[in-house]
Amino acid sequence: MLRKAKPLSAPAPVGIIAPASAPRTEQSLTLGLQNLVKAGFRPVLKRESFNAHGFLAGTDAERLTEFNSFLRSDEVDALFCVRGGYGCLRLLDDIDYEAARAHPKVLVGYSDITALHLALFKHAGWIGISGPMVAVEWPNPDEANCEQFLRLISGSLSSGPLDSKEHPLSSLFSGSVEGTLLGGNLSLITKMCGSEHLPDLTGAILFLEDIGESPYRIDSLFAQLKLSGHLSLLGGVVLGSFTDAEPLPGRPTLELKQVFEDYFRPLNIPVAMGLRYGHHPEKVAIPIGVQARLHCDEGQASLEILESAVL
């Protein structure tokens, strides 16, 4: 059962969390918080600082205490992540999902935050938003992207295409499907295979992106989804950006499109490419857990959300 949070309107209180890695610089965090205030939000913090503990933004206990404290209260309407990096997988077993079910909020983030999005959707029925992070996009927000995100989280964007005519999708394999929109970072999704935290992907429209993975590594990630039985369950796929995916110089390689074709052709489902989503400044914010429609035909494709991400 879905548990949607209420729409955000100024001056909405939002919890600032660092469940993965620490901000790269203190300046990026400070500037991001300032711009959140300018956008009409009221940041609420549980920790005085997000000091690095190796590659983490604090110990597991510190990050978990921060997260569960917000889950157990109604003091904020949403949780905005500082950045991704790595660390969310270490928290999944000990999250207070019962509190999450009782106090639904909108979780905003992407990359490593994919693990939290999918686990909270499965265990608590949360609708999340794969969107801008405090110390990554908010220090220098793109005006168009910011506007689209604000419309999404306020409920004013309740349905319609996720991207604009200036950024059309292309069709890799034709077909039409309606289903639950799930996804995020490919590497994180494959790492959740075999755990109790990965949602049922039967009939889902899966959107994907990744960074720093060469074609053979991306091939291996799709192979894991196939061998674990998840790939054959999908209703459709939307491919975003796979940045920094160049193979090592002089090494034989398949092109990424060849990898996609090899894994998706046997499935006989619609597959689209070119979603403006991934590890780059200009990206569309995507709701996770809502119903959506994917249509692919004659080289063109469209992805539409069919319901609001909030109440």
C-alpha positions in Angstrom: 0.0 0.0 0.0 1.4 3.4 -1.0 1.8 6.0 1.7 2.3 9.3 -0.1 3.5 12.4 1.8 1.8 15.7 1.7 2.8 18.3 -1.0 5.6 20.7 0.0 4.8 24.4 0.1 6.9 27.3 1.4 8.2 27.5 4.0 8.3 23.7 4.2 10.6 22.2 6.8 12.9 19.6 5.2 15.3 17.2 7.0 18.9 17.3 5.8 20.5 13.8 5.9 23.8 12.3 4.9 23.2 8.5 4.8 26.0 7.8 2.4 29.2 9.9 1.9 30.1 13.3 3.3 30.0 16.5 1.2 33.1 17.1 -0.8 33.6 20.6 0.6 32.0 22.5 3.4 31.4 25.4 1.0 29.2 23.2 -1.3 27.0 22.3 1.7 26.7 25.8 2.9 25.8 27.2 -0.5 23.4 24.4 -1.1 21.6 25.1 2.2 21.4 28.8 1.4 19.8 28.1 -2.0 17.3 25.7 -0.4 16.2 28.6 1.8 15.9 30.9 -1.2 13.7 28.2 -2.9 11.3 28.3 0.1 12.5 25.5 2.2 13.5 25.5 5.9 16.4 23.1 6.4 16.4 21.1 9.7 19.6 19.3 10.7 20.1 16.6 13.4 24.0 16.8 13.3 26.2 19.8 13.7 28.5 18.5 11.0 28.9 15.7 8.5 32.5 14.8 9.1 33.9 12.0 7.0 34.5 8.6 8.5 36.5 7.1 5.7 34.2 7.1 2.7 31.2 7.6 4.9 29.5 10.7 6.4 30.0 9.4 9.9 29.8 6.0 11.5 26.9 3.6 10.6 25.4 4.4 14.1 25.6 8.1 13.5 24.0 8.0 10.1 21.3 5.5 11.2 20.4 7.5 14.3 20.0 10.6 12.1 17.8 8.8 9.6 15.6 7.0 12.1 15.2 10.1 14.2 13.6 11.9 11.2 11.5 8.8 10.4 10.0 8.7 13.8 8.8 12.3 13.9 6.5 14.7 12.0 8.8 17.7 12.3 9.7 17.7 8.6 7.8 16.9 5.4 10.7 15.6 3.3 14.2 14.3 3.6 16.9 15.9 1.3 20.1 14.0 1.0 23.5 15.8 1.1 25.1 13.6 -1.6 25.4 10.0 -2.7 28.8 8.4 -2.8 28.5 5.2 -0.8 27.0 3.9 2.4 23.2 3.4 2.1 23.5 -0.4 1.7 25.0 -0.6 5.2 21.9 0.8 6.7 19.1 -1.1 5.1 18.7 -3.9 7.7 18.3 -1.5 10.6 16.0 1.2 9.2 12.8 1.7 11.2 10.4 0.8 8.5 7.5 0.8 10.9 8.1 4.4 11.7 8.4 5.1 8.0 5.0 3.6 7.4 3.5 5.8 10.2 5.2 9.0 9.1 5.5 9.1 5.3 7.8 11.7 3.8 9.4 12.4 0.4 13.0 11.2 0.2 15.0 13.2 -2.4 18.4 12.0 -3.8 19.9 9.8 -6.4 22.9 7.6 -7.1 23.7 5.7 -3.8 20.3 6.9 -2.5 18.7 4.4 -4.9 19.1 1.8 -2.2 17.0 3.8 0.3 14.4 4.6 -2.4 13.8 1.0 -3.3 13.9 -0.3 0.3 11.4 2.3 1.5 9.1 1.7 -1.4 9.1 -2.0 -0.6 8.8 -1.9 3.1 6.9 1.3 3.8 5.2 2.2 0.5 7.1 5.5 0.1 7.0 7.4 -3.1 10.5 9.0 -3.5 12.0 11.4 -5.9 15.3 10.8 -7.7 16.3 14.4 -7.6 18.8 17.1 -6.7 21.0 16.8 -3.7 22.0 19.5 -1.2 25.8 19.6 -1.7 25.8 18.5 -5.4 23.1 20.3 -7.4 21.7 22.9 -5.0 25.0 24.9 -4.8 24.4 25.9 -8.4 20.9 24.8 -9.4 19.8 24.7 -13.0 16.8 26.9 -13.3 14.7 24.6 -15.5 15.6 21.5 -13.6 14.8 23.2 -10.3 11.4 24.4 -11.6 10.5 20.9 -12.7 11.5 19.4 -9.3 9.6 22.0 -7.4 6.5 21.3 -9.4 6.9 17.6 -8.8 7.3 17.8 -5.1 4.5 20.4 -4.7 2.0 18.2 -6.5 1.4 20.7 -9.3 3.0 18.3 -11.8 0.6 15.4 -11.2 0.9 13.8 -14.6 2.4 14.2 -18.1 5.7 13.6 -19.8 8.8 13.5 -17.6 11.0 15.3 -20.1 10.5 18.1 -22.7 10.3 18.2 -26.5 13.9 19.7 -26.4 15.1 16.4 -24.9 13.1 13.6 -26.7 13.6 9.9 -26.0 14.4 7.5 -28.7 13.1 4.0 -29.1 15.4 1.0 -29.0 12.6 -1.6 -29.0 8.9 -0.9 -29.7 5.9 -1.5 -27.6 3.7 0.1 -24.9 3.3 -0.6 -21.2 1.8 0.8 -18.1 3.4 -0.1 -14.8 5.2 1.1 -11.6 8.1 3.4 -12.3 11.1 2.2 -10.4 14.9 2.5 -10.8 17.9 4.6 -10.3 21.5 3.6 -10.3 22.2 0.2 -12.0 25.1 -0.8 -9.8 23.0 -0.3 -6.6 20.1 -2.2 -8.0 22.2 -5.2 -8.8 23.9 -5.1 -5.4 20.4 -5.5 -3.9 19.7 -8.7 -5.8 19.1 -11.6 -3.4 18.3 -9.2 -0.5 14.9 -8.7 1.1 15.0 -5.0 0.2 14.6 -5.1 -3.6 11.0 -4.6 -4.6 9.2 -7.0 -6.9 10.0 -5.8 -10.5 7.1 -7.7 -12.1 5.7 -5.4 -14.8 7.8 -2.4 -13.7 9.1 0.3 -15.9 12.8 0.4 -14.8 14.8 3.6 -15.4 18.6 3.2 -15.2 21.8 5.2 -15.1 25.4 4.7 -14.0 28.8 6.3 -13.8 32.4 5.0 -14.2 31.4 1.6 -15.5 33.0 0.4 -18.8 30.9 -1.5 -21.3 32.0 -4.9 -20.1 31.2 -3.9 -16.5 27.7 -2.7 -17.5 27.3 -6.0 -19.4 28.1 -7.9 -16.1 25.6 -5.8 -14.2 22.8 -6.7 -16.7 24.0 -10.3 -16.6 23.5 -10.3 -12.8 19.9 -9.0 -13.3 19.3 -11.7 -15.9 20.8 -14.6 -13.9 18.9 -13.6 -10.8 15.6 -13.7 -12.7 14.8 -10.0 -12.4 15.4 -8.9 -16.0 12.7 -11.2 -17.4 10.1 -9.7 -15.0 10.3 -6.1 -16.4 7.5 -4.5 -18.3 9.7 -1.8 -19.9 13.1 -0.1 -19.6 14.2 3.6 -19.9 17.9 4.2 -20.2 19.5 7.4 -19.0 23.1 8.4 -19.1 26.0 6.0 -18.6 28.8 8.6 -18.0 32.5 7.9 -17.9 31.9 4.6 -19.5 34.8 4.6 -21.9 36.7 1.3 -22.2 40.4 1.1 -21.5 42.5 2.3 -24.5 43.4 -0.4 -26.9 41.1 -3.0 -25.4 38.5 -4.8 -27.5 35.0 -3.8 -26.5 31.3 -3.8 -27.4 29.5 -0.6 -27.9 27.0 0.2 -25.1 24.1 0.0 -27.5 25.2 -3.5 -28.5 25.1 -4.5 -24.8 21.7 -3.1 -24.4 20.4 -4.9 -27.5 21.8 -8.2 -26.4 20.0 -8.2 -23.1 16.7 -6.5 -24.0 16.0 -7.9 -27.5 14.9 -11.3 -26.1 12.5 -9.8 -23.6 10.1 -8.4 -26.2 9.4 -5.3 -24.1 9.5 -1.5 -25.0 12.9 0.0 -24.3 13.8 3.7 -24.6 17.1 5.5 -24.6 18.2 9.1 -24.0 16.5 10.0 -20.8 18.0 13.2 -19.4 19.0 11.6 -16.2 22.3 10.6 -14.6 25.5 11.9 -13.2 25.6 15.3 -14.8 24.3 18.8 -13.9 21.2 18.9 -16.1 18.8 16.1 -15.2 15.1 15.5 -14.8 13.8 14.6 -11.4 11.9 11.3 -11.5 9.3 10.0 -9.0 9.9 6.5 -7.8 6.9 4.2 -7.2 4.2 6.0 -9.2 2.3 4.6 -12.1 3.7 5.5 -15.5 3.3 4.8 -19.2 6.1 4.0 -21.7 5.4 4.1 -25.4 8.1 3.3 -28.0 7.4 3.2 -31.8 9.3 3.9 -35.0 12.4 5.4 -33.3 10.4 7.7 -31.0 9.5 7.2 -27.4 7.6 8.9 -24.5 7.5 8.3 -20.8 4.6 9.8 -18.9 3.7 9.8 -15.2 0.1 8.9 -14.5 -0.2 10.1 -10.9 1.1 12.6 -8.5 4.1 11.8 -6.4 2.4 13.4 -3.3 -1.1 13.4 -1.9 
